[in-house]
Amino acid sequence: MIYVISGPSGCGKSTLIKNLVSRLPGLQFSVSHTTRPVRPGEVDGQDYYFVTLEEFKKMKERGAFLEWAVVHGEYYGTSYEEVKKKQLKGDLLLDIDVQGAYQLKEKLESARLVFVVPPSYSELERRLRERKADPQEAIELRLKNAQKEILEFSIFDYLVINAELNSALGELQAIIVSHRCLLKRRQKEFRKILKSFHSGQAQRKKVGE
């Protein structure tokens, strides 16, 4: 199953995803390509594949991206290769913006879209300023874009309000675990259980004879 995690910049998507991947086994993270500069503490190939604008455009021209968009003046994209490779290992999380979520909703009908939002506009502004990762003009642009993105809530399947990390993490985990418990996803496990019941019943009859 593919889960698209989206929301305004600063809502806490990355932190939630990192915690969730470490908590739930069989959960993979799809690393996106981007042209934006590396932030302190980020690792190429782990947080993003950091590429030049020229490299990104070449990938786009040869149809390498499942989705791509220009966000806050930088290019972001999810490659087909990354999704194909990671999906073989289990459930897959995609951290993408609202534009990318629109594209994936059209291409992958089975994907589940989760919208992560802050408890208020003022809290989002506080978080963006306190992380000190962007200059003033970049923060203003992200806040301006957030006011537009928040209005796109109707395309999503789930809403997670990230007011408190552990609570939001619990909600996100519940979404994924509930889908893992769907009967159609547990047929293989259930067939083994049914077989054990049939075997047990036959054994009891044999003993009764």
Beta strands, then each sheet from edge to edge (+ up, - down):
strand 1: 2-6
strand 2: 27-30
strand 3: 32-34
strand 4: 48-50
strand 5: 65-71
strand 6: 74-79
strand 7: 91-95
strand 8: 112-117
strand 9: 158-161
sheet 1: 2+ 7+ 1+ 8+ 9+
sheet 2: 4+ 3+ 6- 5+
end
